[in-house]
């Protein structure tokens, strides 16, 4: 990959060893040649996020500890608090990543997730997360509220 894309920053995540769907996932970032009319928008045909905000917020990966619905909700609450500290919210996400240790968790997590933007989401089945008690992790890239200063 480095030889094919010498100027790109590459990031690899190992998915589960067993055959999974998707078998692979690829994302790309590129600079827009012209600005879009709003801070963020989405294309319907490619699932691309178009961001013209001068600043973005990149969260850390929030892990859920335990397998109860209340454990999952707590992970979303912690992510919302992290985003609020940077003047944004989960519904202002332009991209999210969901790392699952079991494919059966995707529907449960979707059902419990609070208001979510129409942003593209990458769902990756992974072998394990940094904690053995964590069945899933979630991180997002979000656009800050325009009226609130981002820098502190």
Buried (B, 14 or more C-beta within 10 A) or exposed (E): EEEEEEEEEEEEEEBBEEEBEEEEEEEEEEEEEEEEEEBBBBEEEEEBBBBBBEBBBEBEBBBBBEBEEEBBBBBBEBBBEBBEEBBBBBBBBBBBBBBBBEEEBBEBBEEBBEEBBBBBBBBBBBEEBEEEEBBBBBBBBBBBBEEEEBEE
